[in-house]
């Protein structure tokens, strides 16, 4: 059955228009929301578009000329208004980062699809399955920071929320029919705590694939050239990989060229960057090579757990319980209970269902479905 809301979305780029639209929909109790960032193109991601749909209207708000649309924040944070997303996590982080908003009542169609055992849970696949709507994917990697936006880009953006409320209806009734609605409620309530987190304490260059193959002196060079790249990317407001790829940085760290002329021998080194920034790159390499031993970077020691001899066996027994339940419930095993949670259970020393409630990240619905089996697995000996 095709959804009712197929009208074109209004494009709003003036504060007065946005306020008028938001005043007109202020009585709604449900709202679909999506955001467009530009992390593929820009150094710092931020919100470049906000798409929203009610049961009968859709709008695209352009925040660049108007700043934070405060009335929308009031609506999203109203505990009486259910906000429907598809894959809410990143949208929630962006609205928190840019506007400080904390959305309070959430429905996530991606999470709902996973709890229903749907294997293709991307929005395009779901819209095709439920509504026979095929999304054009040509703007998936679009630069949403560009202005003016083309009509087909706006139409593409509008599709992201146009069908979400109807999709939510189908999924909620199916979750209720299968006795899984309380599972979804627990997952959605956990999403309410989603915040924009600052960068992890481990410096970014240490997380590069291949960094662990370098010695500490090479890591010092990598640190310097990565910092140089971040500085240039920030100045240009360009995604870091568009300035220089990680493989080039790793090669610079391994070979440590000492002059601008030697840079051209580095595979993948952009010629224009040699001309514009060659001297700065070489200076950074020299700083890394000259850094005192005490200042050389090293990988932080990972969190160590005292694994008793039975630990891996306990995890295997727990996994067997999880896998059997996944087959019974027709769910992906990783959706049902991740390996990390199984390990948390294995080291918890739980002996009762009440104990399981204290295991980090373990949900009550997972305890309901597998708790007795988990306890039996923990009691068993190898």
C-alpha positions in Angstrom: 0.0 0.0 0.0 1.6 3.3 -1.0 1.9 5.9 1.8 -0.4 9.0 1.7 2.3 11.6 2.1 3.8 12.0 -1.4 3.5 15.7 -1.8 6.6 17.8 -2.5 8.5 19.1 0.5 8.7 22.8 1.2 12.2 24.2 1.1 12.6 26.7 3.9 15.6 29.0 4.2 14.2 32.0 6.0 13.6 32.2 9.7 10.1 33.6 9.2 9.2 30.7 6.9 10.6 28.1 9.3 8.8 29.6 12.3 5.5 29.7 10.4 5.8 26.1 9.3 6.8 25.0 12.8 3.9 27.0 14.4 1.5 25.3 12.0 2.6 21.8 13.0 3.1 22.5 16.7 0.2 20.3 17.7 1.6 17.1 16.2 2.4 14.1 18.4 4.7 12.4 15.9 7.3 13.7 13.5 9.9 12.1 11.2 13.4 13.6 11.1 16.6 13.2 9.1 19.7 15.3 8.8 22.3 15.7 6.0 25.9 16.3 6.9 29.0 16.4 4.6 31.6 14.4 6.3 32.7 12.9 3.0 33.6 16.4 1.8 34.2 18.6 4.8 36.7 18.6 7.7 34.2 19.0 10.4 30.8 17.5 10.0 27.8 19.6 10.8 24.1 19.8 9.8 23.6 21.2 6.3 19.9 20.2 6.0 17.1 19.1 8.3 14.3 17.1 6.7 11.0 16.6 8.6 7.6 15.1 7.8 4.3 15.0 9.6 1.4 12.8 8.5 0.5 15.2 5.7 3.4 17.7 5.2 7.1 17.7 4.6 9.7 20.4 4.8 13.4 20.8 4.3 15.0 23.4 6.6 18.3 25.0 5.5 20.1 25.9 8.7 23.0 27.7 6.9 21.2 31.1 6.4 19.1 30.9 9.6 21.2 29.2 12.3 19.6 27.0 14.9 15.8 26.6 14.4 14.9 26.9 18.1 11.2 26.0 17.6 12.2 22.7 16.1 14.3 21.9 19.1 11.4 22.6 21.4 9.3 20.2 19.3 11.9 17.4 19.2 12.6 17.7 23.0 8.9 17.6 23.9 8.2 14.2 25.6 4.8 14.1 24.1 6.2 14.1 20.5 7.5 10.8 19.1 10.4 11.4 16.7 10.9 8.8 14.0 14.4 8.3 12.5 16.0 5.7 10.4 19.3 4.9 12.0 19.1 7.6 14.7 22.5 7.4 16.2 24.4 9.8 14.0 21.5 12.2 13.6 21.2 12.4 17.4 24.9 13.1 17.8 24.8 15.8 15.2 21.8 17.7 16.7 23.4 17.4 20.0 26.8 18.7 18.7 25.3 21.6 16.6 22.3 22.6 18.7 22.6 21.0 22.1 19.3 19.2 21.6 18.4 15.9 23.4 15.6 14.1 21.6 13.4 12.4 24.2 10.9 10.0 22.6 12.4 8.0 19.7 11.4 5.4 17.2 14.2 4.0 15.0 13.0 2.1 12.0 16.5 0.5 11.5 16.4 -0.9 15.0 12.8 -2.1 14.6 13.7 -3.8 11.3 16.6 -5.7 13.0 14.4 -6.8 15.9 11.9 -8.1 13.3 14.7 -10.2 11.8 14.7 -8.2 8.5 18.1 -8.8 6.9 18.1 -5.9 4.5 17.4 -3.0 6.9 18.7 0.0 4.9 16.1 2.6 4.2 16.0 2.0 0.5 15.5 -1.8 1.0 12.7 -1.2 3.5 10.8 1.3 1.4 11.0 -1.0 -1.6 9.8 -3.9 0.6 6.9 -2.1 2.3 5.8 0.5 -0.3 7.4 -0.6 -3.6 9.2 2.7 -3.7 12.7 2.7 -5.3 15.1 5.4 -4.1 17.5 6.9 -6.6 21.0 6.5 -5.0 22.9 8.9 -7.2 23.1 11.6 -4.4 24.3 9.2 -1.6 27.7 10.9 -1.6 26.4 14.4 -2.4 28.0 17.5 -1.0 25.2 18.9 1.0 27.2 22.0 1.9 27.0 23.3 -1.7 24.5 26.0 -2.5 22.3 26.3 -4.4 21.0 22.8 -4.1 19.5 21.3 -7.2 15.8 20.3 -7.4 16.7 16.6 -7.7 19.0 16.9 -4.6 16.1 18.4 -2.6 13.8 15.7 -3.9 16.3 13.0 -2.9 16.6 14.5 0.6 12.8 14.7 1.0 12.5 11.0 0.4 14.4 10.2 3.6 11.5 11.2 5.9 8.5 11.2 3.5 7.6 7.5 4.3 9.0 7.1 7.8 5.8 7.6 9.8 4.0 5.0 7.7 6.9 2.7 7.9 6.8 3.1 11.7 3.1 2.1 11.7 3.8 -1.1 9.9 6.8 -2.0 12.1 5.1 -1.1 15.4 2.1 -3.3 14.7 4.4 -6.2 13.6 6.5 -5.8 16.7 3.4 -5.9 18.9 2.0 -8.9 17.0 5.2 -10.8 17.6 5.5 -9.8 21.3 8.6 -7.7 20.7 7.4 -4.2 21.2 8.8 -4.0 24.7 12.2 -5.0 23.2 12.0 -2.0 20.9 10.9 0.3 23.7 14.0 -0.7 25.7 16.3 -0.1 22.7 14.7 3.3 21.9 15.0 4.5 25.5 18.7 3.8 25.4 19.0 6.0 22.3 17.8 8.9 24.3 21.1 9.1 26.0 23.0 9.5 22.7 25.4 12.5 22.9 28.2 13.9 20.7 31.3 12.5 22.3 34.7 14.1 22.0 37.5 12.2 20.3 38.7 9.2 22.2 41.8 9.7 24.3 44.0 7.7 21.9 45.3 10.1 19.3 43.8 9.8 15.9 47.0 8.9 14.0 47.4 5.8 16.2 44.1 4.5 15.0 45.2 4.5 11.3 45.2 1.0 9.8 48.9 0.1 9.5 50.1 2.4 12.3 50.8 -0.7 14.5 53.4 -1.8 12.0 55.6 1.3 12.6 58.3 1.7 15.2 58.1 4.5 17.7 60.3 6.9 15.7 58.2 6.3 12.6 55.1 6.9 14.7 56.6 10.3 15.7 56.9 11.2 12.0 53.3 10.0 11.4 52.1 12.2 14.3 53.7 15.3 12.7 52.5 14.7 9.2 49.0 13.8 10.4 48.8 17.0 12.4 49.9 18.9 9.4 47.2 17.3 7.3 44.5 18.0 9.9 45.6 21.7 10.0 45.4 22.0 6.2 42.1 20.2 6.1 40.7 22.5 8.7 41.9 25.6 6.8 40.3 24.3 3.6 37.3 22.8 5.4 37.9 19.6 3.4 37.7 16.0 4.5 41.2 14.8 5.6 41.4 12.1 3.0 40.7 14.7 0.3 43.9 16.5 1.3 46.1 13.4 1.6 45.3 9.7 2.0 46.4 7.7 5.0 48.6 5.4 2.9 50.6 8.5 1.8 51.1 9.5 5.4 52.2 6.0 6.4 54.7 6.0 3.5 56.1 9.4 4.6 56.5 8.0 8.1 58.3 4.9 6.8 60.6 6.6 4.3 61.1 10.0 6.1 62.1 12.1 3.0 64.5 14.9 4.0 63.9 17.3 1.1 61.0 18.6 -0.9 62.5 17.0 -4.1 62.3 13.6 -2.4 58.6 13.9 -1.8 57.8 13.3 -5.4 59.1 9.7 -5.0 56.3 9.0 -2.5 53.5 7.0 -4.2 50.2 8.9 -4.2 51.7 12.2 -3.2 49.7 15.0 -4.8 51.9 17.2 -7.0 50.0 20.3 -6.0 50.5 19.6 -2.4 54.3 19.3 -2.9 54.2 22.8 -4.4 52.0 24.4 -1.7 53.0 22.5 1.4 56.2 20.6 0.6 58.4 22.7 2.9 55.9 22.3 5.8 55.7 18.5 5.3 59.5 18.2 5.3 59.7 20.3 8.5 57.2 18.1 10.1 59.2 15.0 9.2 62.3 16.6 10.6 60.5 17.3 13.9 59.4 13.7 14.1 63.0 12.5 13.4 64.5 14.9 16.0 61.9 14.3 18.8 63.5 13.1 22.1 63.1 9.5 22.9 60.9 10.3 25.9 58.4 12.1 23.6 58.1 9.3 21.1 54.4 8.1 20.8 53.4 4.6 21.9 50.2 2.7 21.9 48.3 2.8 25.2 48.1 -0.5 27.0 44.8 -2.1 26.3 42.4 -2.9 29.2 43.6 -6.2 30.6 41.2 -8.7 32.0 42.5 -11.5 34.1 41.3 -14.3 32.0 41.0 -17.5 33.9 41.5 -20.7 32.0 37.7 -21.3 31.7 37.0 -17.8 30.2 37.0 -18.8 26.5 35.1 -21.9 27.3 32.4 -19.9 29.1 32.1 -17.5 26.2 31.7 -20.5 23.8 29.0 -21.9 26.0 27.2 -18.6 26.1 27.6 -18.2 22.4 25.9 -21.6 21.9 23.0 -20.4 24.0 22.8 -17.1 22.0 23.0 -18.9 18.6 20.2 -21.4 19.5 18.0 -18.5 20.6 18.8 -16.6 17.4 17.7 -19.6 15.3 14.5 -19.9 17.4 13.7 -16.2 17.2 14.9 -15.9 13.5 17.2 -13.0 14.4 20.8 -12.2 13.4 23.0 -13.5 16.3 24.9 -10.2 16.5 21.6 -8.3 16.8 20.4 -10.7 19.5 23.5 -10.3 21.7 27.0 -9.1 20.6 30.2 -10.9 21.3 31.2 -8.0 23.6 28.1 -8.6 25.7 28.7 -12.3 25.9 32.2 -11.6 27.2 30.8 -9.2 29.8 28.5 -12.0 31.0 31.4 -14.4 31.0 33.4 -12.3 33.4 30.4 -11.1 35.5 30.3 -14.1 37.9 26.5 -13.9 37.6 24.6 -16.7 39.4 21.0 -15.3 39.3 18.8 -13.4 36.9 19.1 -10.4 39.2 22.9 -10.5 38.8 22.5 -10.4 35.0 20.8 -7.0 35.3 24.1 -5.6 36.4 26.0 -6.8 33.3 27.1 -3.8 31.2 24.9 -3.2 28.1 22.8 -6.4 28.6 19.1 -5.6 28.0 16.2 -6.9 30.1 14.6 -8.4 27.0 17.8 -10.3 26.3 17.7 -11.6 29.9 14.1 -12.6 29.4 14.9 -14.6 26.2 18.2 -16.1 27.2 18.9 -15.5 30.9 18.2 -19.0 32.2 20.3 -20.5 29.4 23.2 -18.1 30.2 23.2 -19.0 33.9 23.2 -22.7 33.0 26.2 -22.1 30.7 28.0 -20.2 33.5 27.4 -23.1 35.9 28.6 -25.7 33.5 32.2 -26.9 33.8 34.5 -27.4 30.8 
